[in-house]
Structure formats: structure tokens, C-alpha cells
């Protein structure tokens, strides 16, 4: 199976054909490659509401169900991914730190 043409758009970074699908786990949008992939780790299906839904293929459920097809997440195949956001691992200046060890209340 393939996605309908009205689901297909292009990636802003690499201009590849992608689709946006909602994850079944939490309803967040995820970009997927528009063409099915035999080695894909996602199962994609058309919902009754006309949207695409995606779920991960796991060891417990390694094969797509009838009506689903395999796809790859576009984050894994994008040749020009946008720069990653800072994870905050750099050194920050501390402010408001107590100059002495904490003294708990005495009962």
C-alpha cells in the first residue's frame, strides 16, 4: 500500500517526498518517507478519519497488520537534517547557590 497523493509533501531540508502521520502511542506528528520500505521499522495505516497513523514495529509485533505498510521515519533517512537543538549540556553560570551547606531545621 502507498499513501494517497494528498498526504505527500516535501521535507524542508532535503526536499524528499514525506508524509506526516500521527503516532498511535501519543498522537504526536512524525514525518515518514512517502515510499514504502521493506526494511522499515514503522507500520503505517489510513485511519477512518482520513489521516495517517504510525506505530513502531517491535519484537512483540514485528510484522504489519493487514492494511498496514512498512515505512522508515524520515529523521533516519534525511540527507540534510536541520541542526540539533542544544541539550543544555554546556557549562552554565550558577546563580543563587547557597554559600554554606544546608542546615536543616532542628527539632
C-alpha positions as CSV (number, residue, x, y, z in Angstrom):
1,X,0.0,0.0,0.0
2,X,1.1,3.6,-0.5
3,X,0.0,6.9,0.9
4,X,-2.5,8.9,-1.0
5,X,-1.2,11.9,-3.0
6,X,-2.9,14.4,-0.7
7,X,-0.8,13.1,2.2
8,X,2.5,13.7,0.4
9,X,4.6,16.8,0.9
10,X,8.3,17.6,0.8
11,X,11.0,17.9,3.5
12,X,12.1,21.5,4.2
13,X,15.7,20.4,4.5
14,X,16.3,17.8,1.8
15,X,13.2,18.2,-0.4
16,X,12.5,14.5,-0.3
17,X,8.9,13.3,-0.5
18,X,7.5,12.7,3.0
19,X,4.1,12.2,4.8
20,X,3.1,13.4,8.2
21,X,1.5,10.7,10.4
22,X,0.2,10.7,13.9
23,X,1.8,8.2,16.3
24,X,-0.6,5.7,17.9
25,X,1.3,5.9,21.2
26,X,0.8,9.6,22.0
27,X,-0.8,11.3,18.9
28,X,2.3,13.4,18.0
29,X,3.1,14.1,14.4
30,X,6.0,12.2,12.9
31,X,7.5,12.6,9.4
32,X,7.8,9.4,7.4
33,X,9.2,8.6,4.0
34,X,6.5,8.6,1.4
35,X,7.6,5.4,-0.3
36,X,7.2,2.1,1.5
37,X,10.4,0.4,2.7
38,X,10.9,-3.3,3.1
39,X,13.3,-2.7,6.0
40,X,11.2,-0.1,7.6
41,X,10.6,-0.2,11.4
42,X,7.2,1.6,11.3
43,X,3.7,0.3,10.4
44,X,1.5,2.9,8.7
45,X,-2.2,2.8,8.1
46,X,-5.0,5.1,6.8
47,X,-7.4,5.9,9.6
48,X,-11.2,6.1,9.2
49,X,-10.8,9.9,9.6
50,X,-8.6,10.1,6.5
51,X,-5.4,10.7,8.5
52,X,-2.2,8.5,8.5
53,X,-1.4,6.7,11.7
54,X,2.0,5.2,12.5
55,X,3.2,2.7,15.1
56,X,6.6,1.1,15.8
57,X,7.2,-2.5,14.9
58,X,8.5,-4.3,18.0
59,X,9.7,-7.8,18.9
60,X,6.2,-8.5,20.2
61,X,4.6,-7.3,17.0
62,X,7.3,-7.5,14.3
63,X,5.0,-7.6,11.2
64,X,2.5,-5.1,9.9
65,X,-1.2,-6.0,10.2
66,X,-3.4,-6.3,7.1
67,X,-4.0,-2.9,5.6
68,X,-0.7,-1.5,7.0
69,X,2.6,-1.0,5.2
70,X,6.2,-0.6,6.3
71,X,7.9,2.8,6.3
72,X,11.0,4.5,7.6
73,X,11.0,7.6,9.8
74,X,12.3,10.5,7.8
75,X,14.6,11.5,10.6
76,X,16.6,8.3,9.9
77,X,17.0,9.0,6.1
78,X,17.1,12.8,5.8
79,X,20.4,13.7,4.0
80,X,20.2,17.3,5.2
81,X,18.8,17.3,8.7
82,X,18.3,20.6,10.5
83,X,20.8,21.4,13.2
84,X,20.1,19.7,16.5
85,X,18.8,21.8,19.4
86,X,21.1,22.3,22.3
87,X,20.6,19.7,25.0
88,X,21.8,22.1,27.7
89,X,25.0,20.0,28.5
90,X,27.2,23.1,28.2
91,X,28.6,24.9,31.3
92,X,26.2,27.4,32.8
93,X,27.0,30.1,35.3
94,X,25.4,29.2,38.6
95,X,23.4,31.8,40.4
96,X,21.7,31.8,43.7
97,X,23.7,28.9,45.1
98,X,24.0,28.7,48.9
99,X,27.5,29.6,50.1
100,X,27.2,27.2,53.1
101,X,25.9,23.6,53.4
102,X,22.2,23.3,54.0
103,X,21.3,23.4,57.6
104,X,18.0,21.5,58.3
105,X,15.6,22.6,60.9
106,X,16.4,21.4,64.4
107,X,13.5,19.8,66.3
